[in-house]
Amino acid sequence: MSEEIDELDAYFENKSEPTEGEAVKLEHMMMEKISVSPERRKLLRIVGIFGKTEKQLKDESGLNDFFFKFHMDFLLKEGFLKLEDGMYRLTASGISMHDSVC
């Protein structure tokens, strides 16, 4: 019995790593998504150089639970924030973004 080839699986198997130019373009697109969002800029500013707990971030940002999770998931997934020992901290990319837009 032969295995059926799924078009989606075939696409992902043939997809290679992005070139340096493509990677830079993707990074710039992510930076733009942060810089145009006042909520994301605010979260980066609140985290600052010392870091904050989730409760501190929620209290200081004033965001409801849905929007807090939405923006934090984005910032974590894209590598601008990290969670260490219960504290949210800026990554190297987060520090660069913080210095640029906050």
VMD Tcl script that draws the C-alpha trace (Angstrom):
set ca {
  {0.00 0.00 0.00}
  {1.53 3.31 -1.00}
  {1.43 6.31 1.28}
  {-0.52 9.30 0.01}
  {1.49 12.50 -0.28}
  {-0.17 15.40 1.46}
  {0.45 18.69 -0.39}
  {0.95 20.56 2.88}
  {3.51 18.02 4.11}
  {5.33 18.23 0.77}
  {5.42 22.03 1.00}
  {6.96 22.00 4.47}
  {9.48 19.29 3.54}
  {10.74 21.41 0.64}
  {10.79 24.67 2.62}
  {14.35 25.63 3.49}
  {15.71 28.04 6.09}
  {15.23 31.71 5.16}
  {18.13 33.50 3.54}
  {19.86 36.25 5.51}
  {17.88 38.88 3.61}
  {14.59 37.11 4.28}
  {15.47 36.76 7.97}
  {16.22 40.48 8.26}
  {12.96 41.30 6.50}
  {11.01 39.06 8.89}
  {12.74 40.66 11.89}
  {11.82 44.12 10.62}
  {8.22 43.05 10.14}
  {8.07 41.83 13.76}
  {9.65 45.05 15.00}
  {7.04 47.02 13.07}
  {4.23 44.97 14.64}
  {5.55 45.96 18.05}
  {6.28 49.60 17.30}
  {2.78 50.30 15.93}
  {1.07 48.75 18.97}
  {0.84 51.09 21.96}
  {-0.01 48.14 24.21}
  {3.11 46.18 23.21}
  {5.34 49.24 23.59}
  {3.78 49.83 27.01}
  {4.46 46.24 28.10}
  {8.11 46.51 27.02}
  {8.43 49.82 28.85}
  {6.89 48.38 32.03}
  {9.17 45.32 32.00}
  {12.16 47.65 31.64}
  {15.63 46.62 32.72}
  {14.63 45.07 36.05}
  {11.78 42.79 34.91}
  {8.30 42.37 36.35}
  {6.04 39.60 37.56}
  {2.84 38.77 35.71}
  {0.75 40.44 38.43}
  {2.84 43.62 38.27}
  {2.54 43.72 34.48}
  {-1.23 43.18 34.56}
  {-1.73 45.84 37.24}
  {0.53 48.43 35.63}
  {-0.62 47.86 32.04}
  {-4.33 48.02 32.81}
  {-5.02 45.45 30.08}
  {-7.83 42.95 30.56}
  {-6.88 39.25 30.68}
  {-7.61 38.60 26.99}
  {-5.50 41.45 25.62}
  {-2.75 40.90 28.19}
  {-2.39 37.27 27.08}
  {-2.67 38.21 23.39}
  {0.17 40.76 23.52}
  {2.35 38.77 25.92}
  {2.06 35.63 23.77}
  {3.23 37.65 20.77}
  {6.17 39.22 22.63}
  {7.25 35.86 24.06}
  {6.82 33.92 20.80}
  {8.77 36.47 18.79}
  {11.59 36.50 21.34}
  {11.31 40.02 22.75}
  {10.49 38.81 26.28}
  {11.43 35.72 28.27}
  {10.12 34.25 31.52}
  {12.81 33.51 34.11}
  {12.09 32.50 37.70}
  {8.60 34.00 37.59}
  {9.84 37.31 36.17}
  {9.34 38.60 32.64}
  {12.57 40.03 31.28}
  {13.67 41.63 28.02}
  {15.78 39.55 25.64}
  {18.56 41.13 23.57}
  {15.97 41.86 20.85}
  {13.62 43.22 23.50}
  {16.30 45.57 24.83}
  {17.00 46.81 21.32}
  {13.28 47.37 20.70}
  {12.88 49.03 24.12}
  {15.67 51.47 23.33}
  {14.13 52.22 19.92}
  {10.47 52.77 20.71}
  {10.00 53.32 24.42}
}
mol new
graphics top color blue
foreach p $ca { graphics top sphere $p radius 0.5 }
foreach p [lrange $ca 0 end-1] q [lrange $ca 1 end] { graphics top cylinder $p $q radius 0.2 }
display resetview
